[in-house]
Amino acid sequence: MNADLATGASRATEGLSGVGGAFTMCIIAFSVVFLVLGGLTGVIYGIKHIADGIARGAK
């Protein structure tokens, strides 16, 4: 493994230690979860809208 890479990774994770790092990771995790849930909600409403259009066209 490259020593420079290991040093860079170590420096990147230094800022994520302690309470501040835990809070940062918590905010990132919740943001990702709510973005995914919002996307799934959009897909559900999109499918519902398309199905309503198909049902109207079939009449």
C-alpha positions as CSV (number, residue, x, y, z in Angstrom):
1,M,0.0,0.0,0.0
2,N,1.3,3.5,-0.8
3,A,2.4,5.4,2.3
4,D,1.1,8.7,0.9
5,L,-2.3,7.2,0.4
6,A,-2.4,5.9,3.9
7,T,-1.4,9.3,5.3
8,G,-4.0,11.0,3.2
9,A,-6.7,8.7,4.4
10,S,-5.6,9.1,8.0
11,R,-5.8,12.9,7.7
12,A,-9.3,12.7,6.0
13,T,-10.7,10.6,9.0
14,E,-9.1,12.9,11.6
15,G,-11.9,15.4,11.2
16,L,-14.5,12.8,11.8
17,S,-13.4,11.8,15.3
18,G,-15.2,12.8,18.4
19,V,-18.7,14.3,18.9
20,G,-18.3,16.7,16.0
21,G,-17.5,13.8,13.6
22,A,-20.3,11.8,14.9
23,F,-22.7,14.7,14.4
24,T,-21.4,15.2,10.8
25,M,-21.8,11.6,9.9
26,C,-25.3,11.6,11.4
27,I,-26.3,14.6,9.3
28,I,-24.9,13.0,6.2
29,A,-26.7,9.7,6.9
30,F,-30.1,11.3,7.5
31,S,-29.7,13.5,4.4
32,V,-29.0,10.4,2.2
33,V,-32.0,8.5,3.8
34,F,-34.4,11.4,3.2
35,L,-33.2,12.0,-0.3
36,V,-33.7,8.3,-1.2
37,L,-37.2,8.4,0.5
38,G,-38.1,11.5,-1.5
39,G,-36.9,9.9,-4.7
40,L,-39.0,6.8,-4.0
41,T,-42.0,9.0,-3.3
42,G,-41.6,10.7,-6.6
43,V,-41.4,7.4,-8.4
44,I,-44.6,6.2,-6.7
45,Y,-46.5,9.4,-7.6
46,G,-45.1,9.2,-11.2
47,I,-46.3,5.7,-11.6
48,K,-49.7,6.6,-10.2
49,H,-50.0,9.5,-12.6
50,I,-49.0,7.3,-15.6
51,A,-51.5,4.6,-14.5
52,D,-54.3,7.2,-14.2
53,G,-53.5,8.4,-17.7
54,I,-53.6,4.9,-19.1
55,A,-56.9,4.2,-17.3
56,R,-58.5,7.3,-18.8
57,G,-57.3,6.4,-22.3
58,A,-58.8,2.9,-22.0
59,K,-62.3,4.2,-21.4
